[in-house]
Amino acid sequence: MTYWWLNLVFLAVASAVLLAAVRLTPRPGRVVTRWAVPIAAAGASVLVLTIVFDNVMIDIGLVSYASSAISGMFLGAAPVEDFAYPVAGMILLPSLWLLFGRRGARDR
């Protein structure tokens, strides 16, 4: 199994939760326009930190990858497959907030 297949599982789950959040939220467009910039800023920060710390961990030998399981494309020393997890997080966490965050505020 390659890392892309594993990434596909994470991205599919995150996308399914996003789809459910959009379908179940009364006015998702309003929420998306209000939170798009903060989500994009947080996502960009997470990607930059992932680039920096993945490269550090790989360079000091803390992490290694089987060459047969990666695509061969890199950002520094980090394979591009490593960046699917932060992208999945950028999809999943706001989606979970849409699903569960507002309900808790109404109940208080």
PyMOL CGO cylinders between C-alpha atoms (Angstrom):
from pymol import cmd
from pymol.cgo import CYLINDER

trace = [
    CYLINDER, 0.00, 0.00, 0.00, 1.30, 3.44, -0.88, 0.3, 1, 1, 1, 1, 1, 1,
    CYLINDER, 1.30, 3.44, -0.88, 0.88, 6.56, 1.22, 0.3, 1, 1, 1, 1, 1, 1,
    CYLINDER, 0.88, 6.56, 1.22, -1.48, 7.98, -1.41, 0.3, 1, 1, 1, 1, 1, 1,
    CYLINDER, -1.48, 7.98, -1.41, -3.98, 5.16, -0.75, 0.3, 1, 1, 1, 1, 1, 1,
    CYLINDER, -3.98, 5.16, -0.75, -3.76, 5.82, 2.98, 0.3, 1, 1, 1, 1, 1, 1,
    CYLINDER, -3.76, 5.82, 2.98, -4.21, 9.55, 2.35, 0.3, 1, 1, 1, 1, 1, 1,
    CYLINDER, -4.21, 9.55, 2.35, -7.24, 8.80, 0.21, 0.3, 1, 1, 1, 1, 1, 1,
    CYLINDER, -7.24, 8.80, 0.21, -8.94, 7.20, 3.21, 0.3, 1, 1, 1, 1, 1, 1,
    CYLINDER, -8.94, 7.20, 3.21, -8.32, 10.24, 5.43, 0.3, 1, 1, 1, 1, 1, 1,
    CYLINDER, -8.32, 10.24, 5.43, -9.37, 12.70, 2.74, 0.3, 1, 1, 1, 1, 1, 1,
    CYLINDER, -9.37, 12.70, 2.74, -12.50, 10.69, 1.91, 0.3, 1, 1, 1, 1, 1, 1,
    CYLINDER, -12.50, 10.69, 1.91, -13.60, 10.64, 5.56, 0.3, 1, 1, 1, 1, 1, 1,
    CYLINDER, -13.60, 10.64, 5.56, -12.94, 14.38, 5.92, 0.3, 1, 1, 1, 1, 1, 1,
    CYLINDER, -12.94, 14.38, 5.92, -14.85, 15.09, 2.69, 0.3, 1, 1, 1, 1, 1, 1,
    CYLINDER, -14.85, 15.09, 2.69, -17.79, 12.95, 3.81, 0.3, 1, 1, 1, 1, 1, 1,
    CYLINDER, -17.79, 12.95, 3.81, -18.00, 14.88, 7.09, 0.3, 1, 1, 1, 1, 1, 1,
    CYLINDER, -18.00, 14.88, 7.09, -17.83, 18.16, 5.14, 0.3, 1, 1, 1, 1, 1, 1,
    CYLINDER, -17.83, 18.16, 5.14, -20.66, 17.03, 2.89, 0.3, 1, 1, 1, 1, 1, 1,
    CYLINDER, -20.66, 17.03, 2.89, -22.76, 16.05, 5.91, 0.3, 1, 1, 1, 1, 1, 1,
    CYLINDER, -22.76, 16.05, 5.91, -22.05, 19.40, 7.58, 0.3, 1, 1, 1, 1, 1, 1,
    CYLINDER, -22.05, 19.40, 7.58, -23.07, 21.35, 4.49, 0.3, 1, 1, 1, 1, 1, 1,
    CYLINDER, -23.07, 21.35, 4.49, -26.26, 19.33, 4.06, 0.3, 1, 1, 1, 1, 1, 1,
    CYLINDER, -26.26, 19.33, 4.06, -27.27, 19.58, 7.73, 0.3, 1, 1, 1, 1, 1, 1,
    CYLINDER, -27.27, 19.58, 7.73, -26.40, 23.24, 8.32, 0.3, 1, 1, 1, 1, 1, 1,
    CYLINDER, -26.40, 23.24, 8.32, -29.36, 25.55, 7.63, 0.3, 1, 1, 1, 1, 1, 1,
    CYLINDER, -29.36, 25.55, 7.63, -27.32, 28.30, 5.93, 0.3, 1, 1, 1, 1, 1, 1,
    CYLINDER, -27.32, 28.30, 5.93, -23.81, 26.97, 5.26, 0.3, 1, 1, 1, 1, 1, 1,
    CYLINDER, -23.81, 26.97, 5.26, -23.00, 29.77, 2.81, 0.3, 1, 1, 1, 1, 1, 1,
    CYLINDER, -23.00, 29.77, 2.81, -23.30, 32.37, 5.54, 0.3, 1, 1, 1, 1, 1, 1,
    CYLINDER, -23.30, 32.37, 5.54, -21.00, 30.40, 7.85, 0.3, 1, 1, 1, 1, 1, 1,
    CYLINDER, -21.00, 30.40, 7.85, -18.47, 29.75, 5.09, 0.3, 1, 1, 1, 1, 1, 1,
    CYLINDER, -18.47, 29.75, 5.09, -18.20, 33.41, 4.08, 0.3, 1, 1, 1, 1, 1, 1,
    CYLINDER, -18.20, 33.41, 4.08, -17.79, 34.45, 7.71, 0.3, 1, 1, 1, 1, 1, 1,
    CYLINDER, -17.79, 34.45, 7.71, -15.09, 31.91, 8.54, 0.3, 1, 1, 1, 1, 1, 1,
    CYLINDER, -15.09, 31.91, 8.54, -13.30, 31.49, 5.19, 0.3, 1, 1, 1, 1, 1, 1,
    CYLINDER, -13.30, 31.49, 5.19, -10.43, 33.89, 5.93, 0.3, 1, 1, 1, 1, 1, 1,
    CYLINDER, -10.43, 33.89, 5.93, -9.66, 32.57, 9.44, 0.3, 1, 1, 1, 1, 1, 1,
    CYLINDER, -9.66, 32.57, 9.44, -9.80, 28.98, 8.21, 0.3, 1, 1, 1, 1, 1, 1,
    CYLINDER, -9.80, 28.98, 8.21, -7.51, 29.79, 5.25, 0.3, 1, 1, 1, 1, 1, 1,
    CYLINDER, -7.51, 29.79, 5.25, -5.06, 31.64, 7.52, 0.3, 1, 1, 1, 1, 1, 1,
    CYLINDER, -5.06, 31.64, 7.52, -4.96, 28.79, 10.02, 0.3, 1, 1, 1, 1, 1, 1,
    CYLINDER, -4.96, 28.79, 10.02, -4.58, 26.28, 7.19, 0.3, 1, 1, 1, 1, 1, 1,
    CYLINDER, -4.58, 26.28, 7.19, -1.68, 28.20, 5.64, 0.3, 1, 1, 1, 1, 1, 1,
    CYLINDER, -1.68, 28.20, 5.64, 0.02, 28.36, 9.05, 0.3, 1, 1, 1, 1, 1, 1,
    CYLINDER, 0.02, 28.36, 9.05, -0.40, 24.62, 9.56, 0.3, 1, 1, 1, 1, 1, 1,
    CYLINDER, -0.40, 24.62, 9.56, 1.03, 23.87, 6.11, 0.3, 1, 1, 1, 1, 1, 1,
    CYLINDER, 1.03, 23.87, 6.11, 4.07, 26.10, 6.73, 0.3, 1, 1, 1, 1, 1, 1,
    CYLINDER, 4.07, 26.10, 6.73, 4.66, 24.48, 10.11, 0.3, 1, 1, 1, 1, 1, 1,
    CYLINDER, 4.66, 24.48, 10.11, 4.28, 21.04, 8.53, 0.3, 1, 1, 1, 1, 1, 1,
    CYLINDER, 4.28, 21.04, 8.53, 6.89, 21.90, 5.91, 0.3, 1, 1, 1, 1, 1, 1,
    CYLINDER, 6.89, 21.90, 5.91, 9.34, 23.15, 8.52, 0.3, 1, 1, 1, 1, 1, 1,
    CYLINDER, 9.34, 23.15, 8.52, 8.94, 20.43, 11.13, 0.3, 1, 1, 1, 1, 1, 1,
    CYLINDER, 8.94, 20.43, 11.13, 8.62, 17.52, 8.68, 0.3, 1, 1, 1, 1, 1, 1,
    CYLINDER, 8.62, 17.52, 8.68, 11.89, 18.58, 7.10, 0.3, 1, 1, 1, 1, 1, 1,
    CYLINDER, 11.89, 18.58, 7.10, 13.57, 18.87, 10.50, 0.3, 1, 1, 1, 1, 1, 1,
    CYLINDER, 13.57, 18.87, 10.50, 12.32, 15.45, 11.64, 0.3, 1, 1, 1, 1, 1, 1,
    CYLINDER, 12.32, 15.45, 11.64, 13.42, 13.81, 8.39, 0.3, 1, 1, 1, 1, 1, 1,
    CYLINDER, 13.42, 13.81, 8.39, 16.82, 15.55, 8.37, 0.3, 1, 1, 1, 1, 1, 1,
    CYLINDER, 16.82, 15.55, 8.37, 17.67, 14.42, 11.92, 0.3, 1, 1, 1, 1, 1, 1,
    CYLINDER, 17.67, 14.42, 11.92, 16.60, 10.86, 11.11, 0.3, 1, 1, 1, 1, 1, 1,
    CYLINDER, 16.60, 10.86, 11.11, 13.53, 10.71, 13.34, 0.3, 1, 1, 1, 1, 1, 1,
    CYLINDER, 13.53, 10.71, 13.34, 11.30, 9.67, 10.41, 0.3, 1, 1, 1, 1, 1, 1,
    CYLINDER, 11.30, 9.67, 10.41, 12.01, 7.80, 7.20, 0.3, 1, 1, 1, 1, 1, 1,
    CYLINDER, 12.01, 7.80, 7.20, 9.86, 6.57, 4.33, 0.3, 1, 1, 1, 1, 1, 1,
    CYLINDER, 9.86, 6.57, 4.33, 9.94, 3.46, 2.20, 0.3, 1, 1, 1, 1, 1, 1,
    CYLINDER, 9.94, 3.46, 2.20, 10.90, 4.65, -1.27, 0.3, 1, 1, 1, 1, 1, 1,
    CYLINDER, 10.90, 4.65, -1.27, 8.48, 2.16, -2.82, 0.3, 1, 1, 1, 1, 1, 1,
    CYLINDER, 8.48, 2.16, -2.82, 5.53, 3.73, -0.96, 0.3, 1, 1, 1, 1, 1, 1,
    CYLINDER, 5.53, 3.73, -0.96, 6.08, 7.39, -1.91, 0.3, 1, 1, 1, 1, 1, 1,
    CYLINDER, 6.08, 7.39, -1.91, 5.61, 9.23, -5.19, 0.3, 1, 1, 1, 1, 1, 1,
    CYLINDER, 5.61, 9.23, -5.19, 9.13, 10.68, -5.33, 0.3, 1, 1, 1, 1, 1, 1,
    CYLINDER, 9.13, 10.68, -5.33, 7.94, 14.30, -5.21, 0.3, 1, 1, 1, 1, 1, 1,
    CYLINDER, 7.94, 14.30, -5.21, 9.32, 16.30, -2.28, 0.3, 1, 1, 1, 1, 1, 1,
    CYLINDER, 9.32, 16.30, -2.28, 9.07, 19.68, -0.59, 0.3, 1, 1, 1, 1, 1, 1,
    CYLINDER, 9.07, 19.68, -0.59, 12.55, 19.86, 0.82, 0.3, 1, 1, 1, 1, 1, 1,
    CYLINDER, 12.55, 19.86, 0.82, 13.12, 16.43, 2.35, 0.3, 1, 1, 1, 1, 1, 1,
    CYLINDER, 13.12, 16.43, 2.35, 9.42, 15.77, 3.00, 0.3, 1, 1, 1, 1, 1, 1,
    CYLINDER, 9.42, 15.77, 3.00, 7.39, 13.75, 0.51, 0.3, 1, 1, 1, 1, 1, 1,
    CYLINDER, 7.39, 13.75, 0.51, 4.28, 15.54, -0.74, 0.3, 1, 1, 1, 1, 1, 1,
    CYLINDER, 4.28, 15.54, -0.74, 2.17, 12.72, 0.68, 0.3, 1, 1, 1, 1, 1, 1,
    CYLINDER, 2.17, 12.72, 0.68, 2.86, 14.10, 4.17, 0.3, 1, 1, 1, 1, 1, 1,
    CYLINDER, 2.86, 14.10, 4.17, 0.74, 17.16, 3.43, 0.3, 1, 1, 1, 1, 1, 1,
    CYLINDER, 0.74, 17.16, 3.43, -2.53, 15.28, 2.99, 0.3, 1, 1, 1, 1, 1, 1,
    CYLINDER, -2.53, 15.28, 2.99, -2.98, 15.01, 6.77, 0.3, 1, 1, 1, 1, 1, 1,
    CYLINDER, -2.98, 15.01, 6.77, -2.96, 18.77, 7.43, 0.3, 1, 1, 1, 1, 1, 1,
    CYLINDER, -2.96, 18.77, 7.43, -5.28, 19.24, 4.44, 0.3, 1, 1, 1, 1, 1, 1,
    CYLINDER, -5.28, 19.24, 4.44, -7.64, 16.61, 5.87, 0.3, 1, 1, 1, 1, 1, 1,
    CYLINDER, -7.64, 16.61, 5.87, -7.52, 18.46, 9.19, 0.3, 1, 1, 1, 1, 1, 1,
    CYLINDER, -7.52, 18.46, 9.19, -8.34, 21.74, 7.46, 0.3, 1, 1, 1, 1, 1, 1,
    CYLINDER, -8.34, 21.74, 7.46, -11.41, 20.07, 5.96, 0.3, 1, 1, 1, 1, 1, 1,
    CYLINDER, -11.41, 20.07, 5.96, -12.44, 18.00, 8.98, 0.3, 1, 1, 1, 1, 1, 1,
    CYLINDER, -12.44, 18.00, 8.98, -12.15, 20.42, 11.91, 0.3, 1, 1, 1, 1, 1, 1,
    CYLINDER, -12.15, 20.42, 11.91, -14.28, 23.25, 10.49, 0.3, 1, 1, 1, 1, 1, 1,
    CYLINDER, -14.28, 23.25, 10.49, -16.79, 20.63, 9.31, 0.3, 1, 1, 1, 1, 1, 1,
    CYLINDER, -16.79, 20.63, 9.31, -17.06, 19.21, 12.82, 0.3, 1, 1, 1, 1, 1, 1,
    CYLINDER, -17.06, 19.21, 12.82, -17.51, 22.73, 14.15, 0.3, 1, 1, 1, 1, 1, 1,
    CYLINDER, -17.51, 22.73, 14.15, -20.36, 23.23, 11.69, 0.3, 1, 1, 1, 1, 1, 1,
    CYLINDER, -20.36, 23.23, 11.69, -21.97, 19.99, 12.81, 0.3, 1, 1, 1, 1, 1, 1,
    CYLINDER, -21.97, 19.99, 12.81, -21.53, 20.26, 16.57, 0.3, 1, 1, 1, 1, 1, 1,
    CYLINDER, -21.53, 20.26, 16.57, -20.38, 23.74, 17.53, 0.3, 1, 1, 1, 1, 1, 1,
    CYLINDER, -20.38, 23.74, 17.53, -23.57, 25.68, 16.97, 0.3, 1, 1, 1, 1, 1, 1,
    CYLINDER, -23.57, 25.68, 16.97, -25.81, 23.11, 18.62, 0.3, 1, 1, 1, 1, 1, 1,
    CYLINDER, -25.81, 23.11, 18.62, -23.92, 23.44, 21.89, 0.3, 1, 1, 1, 1, 1, 1,
    CYLINDER, -23.92, 23.44, 21.89, -24.26, 27.25, 21.81, 0.3, 1, 1, 1, 1, 1, 1,
    CYLINDER, -24.26, 27.25, 21.81, -28.05, 27.01, 21.38, 0.3, 1, 1, 1, 1, 1, 1,
    CYLINDER, -28.05, 27.01, 21.38, -28.42, 24.57, 24.28, 0.3, 1, 1, 1, 1, 1, 1,
    CYLINDER, -28.42, 24.57, 24.28, -26.81, 26.93, 26.82, 0.3, 1, 1, 1, 1, 1, 1,
]
cmd.load_cgo(trace, "trace")
